[in-house]
């Protein structure tokens, strides 16, 4: 399988990572009446990209970096003769940073559910001891961006691919969820996502720069990623909690 084919496979909404079952806040926003047409969808997706998308891309890029460091050291769980935190513990620290950036309990559960599903599918398709180590380190499942970074590394893609996949996923899933919920014209939804293509690339580049800056400053030597972007999206948190209380819903979140 060529490199481009792997990118397409992982980015495909039909890849069994469970993303098709989650609306990314769209169903909650539709229920509240704030998302109702293609114009409001455009605003919603742009805001989601520059908040959730940037945070997710940064975490995915950092996860790719941790995976590459583990592979370079032979997936060892020990760093002999060093007082530094082990790289397996670095997974825990990075996952904790992801957890700290998700205020909504419902969104935390959703992120871990998607992370487990993505990791399971990738483990079956591309068996790797790194997946086993990640599962052992984070028993309740890694957050979705952490799983993205690990999977992208294992299949032989680069950090830029991890960032791009995270940013694309932050708008593509919600965009097509809106199509189903509002009976929008599919061509119009695709057009909105196409309009965001330049921003998607820009957000991915910003995320990569943030991770590289931490590496240059030696932050990863202690396994700490606290300086990664941490933009808030309070309306998405609200929509997630409101969605959890809905009696009838099409999506799991």
PyMOL commands that set and color helices and strands:
alter all, ss='L'
color gray80, all
select helices_A, chain A and resi 3-11+19-21+26-32+38-72+87-100+105-125+129-137+144-154+159-182+186-195+197-216+219-222+234-244
alter helices_A, ss='H'
color red, helices_A
deselect
rebuild
show_as cartoon
